[in-house]
């Protein structure tokens, strides 16, 4: 598993030694009788997670009471169950040596590809997309859980080739491993998750210390691919993306051009956020209650926060995300942590950005705030992995201090 110490260090563009992303567990070297009881989780990371969960329940309670006739707490109750189950997963993962997951990289990647293919074959179609499988209690969206699987698989692959990170073949293989599931979820279609997969791969390459020349080549190829998809292919009658996807990617540039169709969602979202002013409209939040604001419990829940609780509420939510991401960045430079941080940061940026009109609408949920079992469980599993990294580094630090004393 490698013999490199997992002592905390800030993220950086240094090539990690073999095993740096999945350092060996130090807790096993500590005798049971020498263990001392301490809070097993990172306090600030836990605080941010629980606070965002509370914000989600409060916001859903205020905005979905009339969505289901006769069941004013329908969405709140289900979201509470998702959080309860997800927190159990988080606690379990926090007690597991995450470095052992490196041995499962092929299985995790196979699960990622297999689950996406199962959704394509057996998934339930909704609003023109086939993204999930309907289960008794919720709709399982494989592309959400696949984000964590991809982080673990790519981090393990990067560690295995840590001595060859300067080679173009390594960069190409990591990007190919990310592009395969990304293409599969685009077919569903789920453009938002595909974008997250790409960002995760780039983040892991960055943390691993990949040459800037490789990034320049990847950016050039990305721009060429975007030009081909949005301009060249349609010009010759080939449609790579569905028409509504193209509209979503371009409508945010001028939403007032077609305010009743492509620009409707962002216009209503900005109206909702602007009407909240300093402290919000509370029970008088008409954009939400009268259903002018679309997808107010999922993609546009940040606009609900802005209307219901104003600048104060929106600033509180963004501050909690800043705390969550800062603590994740501050903890450790492991590739797993880097991939998770990129996943969370990108989703927050895109979701909030699309509610205020600076990003296209791509269906990316706001982690821990948007309603949905798959998103909540995936995010809490990712936080559980961060907690595991914290626990292992703390054990390593304790062992190092004990050795130095003797």
LINCOR-V380619 format. One record per pair of residues at least 12 apart in sequence whose C-alpha atoms are under 8 Angstrom apart, sorted by the first residue. I is the first residue (numbers start at 1). J is the second residue. If there is no record, write none. Layout:
<<I & J> <I & J>>
This chain:
<<1 & 19> <1 & 22> <1 & 23> <1 & 24> <1 & 99> <2 & 18> <2 & 19> <2 & 20> <2 & 23> <2 & 24> <3 & 19> <3 & 23> <3 & 24> <4 & 17> <4 & 18> <4 & 19> <4 & 20> <4 & 23> <4 & 24> <5 & 20> <5 & 23> <5 & 24> <5 & 396> <6 & 20> <6 & 23> <6 & 24> <6 & 392> <6 & 393> <6 & 396> <7 & 332> <7 & 393> <7 & 394> <7 & 396> <7 & 397> <8 & 331> <8 & 332> <8 & 333> <8 & 393> <9 & 330> <9 & 331> <9 & 332> <9 & 333> <10 & 329> <10 & 330> <10 & 331> <10 & 332> <10 & 333> <11 & 207> <11 & 329> <11 & 330> <11 & 332> <11 & 333> <11 & 334> <11 & 338> <12 & 207> <12 & 209> <12 & 333> <13 & 206> <13 & 207> <13 & 208> <13 & 209> <13 & 210> <14 & 207> <14 & 208> <14 & 209> <15 & 162> <15 & 165> <15 & 207> <15 & 208> <15 & 209> <15 & 210> <16 & 159> <16 & 162> <16 & 208> <16 & 209> <17 & 159> <17 & 162> <17 & 163> <18 & 159> <18 & 160> <18 & 161> <18 & 162> <18 & 163> <19 & 159> <19 & 160> <20 & 159> <20 & 334> <20 & 335> <21 & 99> <21 & 155> <21 & 156> <21 & 159> <21 & 333> <21 & 334> <21 & 335> <21 & 336> <22 & 98> <22 & 99> <22 & 100> <22 & 102> <22 & 156> <22 & 159> <22 & 334> <22 & 335> <22 & 336> <23 & 99> <24 & 99> <25 & 97> <25 & 99> <25 & 392> <25 & 395> <25 & 396> <26 & 392> <26 & 393> <26 & 395> <26 & 396> <26 & 399> <27 & 392> <27 & 395> <27 & 396> <27 & 399> <29 & 399> <30 & 399> <40 & 94> <40 & 391> <41 & 94> <41 & 387> <41 & 390> <41 & 391> <42 & 387> <42 & 390> <42 & 391> <44 & 323> <44 & 324> <44 & 327> <45 & 323> <45 & 324> <45 & 327> <45 & 328> <48 & 320> <48 & 321> <48 & 323> <48 & 324> <49 & 324> <49 & 368> <51 & 320> <52 & 317> <52 & 320> <52 & 321> <52 & 368> <52 & 369> <53 & 83> <53 & 368> <53 & 369> <55 & 317> <55 & 369> <56 & 368> <56 & 369> <56 & 370> <56 & 371> <57 & 76> <57 & 79> <57 & 80> <59 & 301> <59 & 304> <59 & 305> <59 & 308> <60 & 75> <60 & 76> <60 & 297> <60 & 371> <61 & 73> <61 & 75> <61 & 76> <62 & 283> <62 & 308> <63 & 288> <63 & 289> <63 & 296> <63 & 297> <63 & 304> <64 & 289> <64 & 297> <66 & 289> <75 & 371> <79 & 371> <79 & 372> <79 & 373> <82 & 372> <82 & 373> <82 & 376> <82 & 377> <83 & 376> <83 & 377> <85 & 377> <86 & 376> <86 & 377> <86 & 378> <86 & 380> <86 & 381> <87 & 380> <89 & 377> <89 & 380> <89 & 381> <89 & 384> <90 & 380> <90 & 381> <90 & 382> <90 & 383> <90 & 384> <90 & 385> <90 & 387> <91 & 384> <92 & 384> <93 & 381> <93 & 384> <93 & 385> <93 & 387> <93 & 388> <94 & 384> <94 & 385> <94 & 386> <94 & 387> <94 & 388> <94 & 389> <94 & 391> <95 & 388> <95 & 391> <96 & 388> <97 & 388> <97 & 392> <98 & 385> <98 & 388> <98 & 389> <101 & 152> <102 & 152> <102 & 153> <102 & 156> <105 & 152> <105 & 153> <105 & 156> <105 & 157> <106 & 153> <108 & 149> <108 & 150> <108 & 152> <108 & 153> <109 & 149> <109 & 150> <109 & 153> <111 & 149> <112 & 142> <112 & 143> <112 & 145> <112 & 146> <112 & 149> <112 & 150> <112 & 181> <113 & 181> <115 & 142> <116 & 142> <116 & 143> <116 & 181> <116 & 184> <116 & 185> <117 & 184> <119 & 131> <119 & 132> <119 & 133> <119 & 141> <119 & 142> <120 & 188> <129 & 188> <129 & 189> <129 & 190> <130 & 188> <130 & 189> <131 & 143> <131 & 185> <131 & 188> <131 & 189> <131 & 190> <138 & 372> <138 & 373> <139 & 373> <139 & 374> <140 & 373> <140 & 374> <141 & 374> <142 & 374> <143 & 185> <143 & 193> <144 & 193> <144 & 374> <144 & 375> <144 & 378> <145 & 374> <145 & 375> <145 & 377> <145 & 378> <147 & 193> <147 & 196> <147 & 197> <147 & 343> <147 & 378> <148 & 340> <148 & 378> <148 & 381> <148 & 382> <150 & 178> <150 & 197> <150 & 200> <151 & 200> <151 & 201> <151 & 204> <151 & 336> <151 & 339> <151 & 340> <152 & 336> <154 & 174> <154 & 177> <154 & 178> <154 & 201> <154 & 204> <155 & 204> <155 & 335> <155 & 336> <155 & 339> <157 & 174> <158 & 170> <158 & 174> <158 & 204> <158 & 205> <158 & 208> <162 & 208> <165 & 208> <165 & 209> <165 & 210> <166 & 210> <166 & 211> <168 & 214> <171 & 205> <171 & 210> <171 & 214> <174 & 201> <175 & 198> <175 & 201> <175 & 202> <178 & 197> <178 & 198> <178 & 201> <179 & 197> <179 & 198> <181 & 194> <181 & 197> <182 & 194> <182 & 195> <182 & 197> <182 & 198> <190 & 362> <190 & 363> <191 & 362> <191 & 363> <192 & 362> <192 & 363> <192 & 364> <193 & 364> <196 & 343> <196 & 346> <196 & 347> <199 & 342> <199 & 343> <199 & 346> <200 & 339> <200 & 340> <200 & 342> <200 & 343> <201 & 339> <203 & 338> <203 & 339> <203 & 342> <204 & 335> <204 & 336> <204 & 338> <204 & 339> <207 & 333> <207 & 334> <207 & 335> <207 & 338> <208 & 335> <229 & 241> <230 & 246> <245 & 362> <247 & 262> <248 & 262> <248 & 360> <248 & 361> <248 & 362> <249 & 360> <249 & 361> <249 & 362> <250 & 360> <251 & 263> <251 & 360> <252 & 266> <252 & 354> <252 & 357> <252 & 358> <252 & 359> <252 & 360> <252 & 361> <253 & 357> <253 & 358> <255 & 267> <265 & 293> <265 & 294> <266 & 354> <266 & 355> <266 & 356> <266 & 357> <267 & 357> <268 & 287> <268 & 292> <268 & 293> <269 & 293> <269 & 300> <269 & 303> <269 & 355> <269 & 356> <270 & 303> <270 & 355> <270 & 356> <270 & 357> <271 & 287> <272 & 285> <272 & 287> <272 & 288> <272 & 293> <272 & 303> <272 & 304> <272 & 306> <272 & 307> <273 & 303> <273 & 304> <273 & 305> <273 & 306> <273 & 307> <273 & 310> <273 & 356> <274 & 306> <274 & 307> <275 & 307> <275 & 310> <276 & 306> <276 & 307> <276 & 308> <276 & 309> <276 & 310> <276 & 311> <277 & 306> <277 & 307> <277 & 310> <277 & 311> <278 & 309> <278 & 310> <278 & 311> <278 & 312> <279 & 308> <279 & 309> <279 & 310> <279 & 311> <279 & 312> <279 & 313> <280 & 306> <280 & 307> <280 & 308> <280 & 309> <280 & 310> <280 & 311> <280 & 312> <280 & 313> <281 & 307> <281 & 308> <281 & 309> <281 & 310> <282 & 307> <282 & 308> <282 & 309> <283 & 308> <285 & 307> <285 & 308> <287 & 307> <288 & 304> <297 & 370> <297 & 371> <298 & 365> <298 & 366> <298 & 370> <298 & 371> <298 & 372> <299 & 351> <299 & 363> <299 & 364> <299 & 365> <299 & 366> <299 & 370> <300 & 351> <300 & 355> <300 & 370> <301 & 366> <301 & 369> <301 & 370> <302 & 314> <302 & 351> <302 & 352> <302 & 355> <302 & 366> <303 & 355> <321 & 348> <325 & 341> <325 & 344> <325 & 345> <328 & 341> <328 & 386> <329 & 341> <331 & 390> <332 & 389> <332 & 390> <337 & 385> <337 & 386> <337 & 389> <340 & 382> <344 & 367> <347 & 364> <347 & 365> <347 & 366> <347 & 367> <348 & 366> <348 & 367> <350 & 364> <351 & 363> <351 & 364> <351 & 365> <351 & 366> <352 & 366> <367 & 379> <368 & 380>>
